[in-house]
């Protein structure tokens, strides 16, 4: 195994590191989404909550989901670069 590691080029090592980092980012973003779901649920259970109160956590949740999607796409297409 050490022979294989020694034969890796700088480009291959950097691709491995970037893949691991983007995978960690994807997992982190996916784990943050339930936080905003619970915030929205709490707001919906609170009397007097209007639609304007739901926009901020809703948009953050959608943004996190979209960022997670982009991160997963980058990991999938990184070897093609």
Buried (B, 14 or more C-beta within 10 A) or exposed (E): EEEEEEEEEEEEEEBEEBBEEBBEBBEEBBEBBEEBEEBBEEBEEEEEEEEEBBEEBBEBBEEBBEBBEBBBEBBEEBEEE
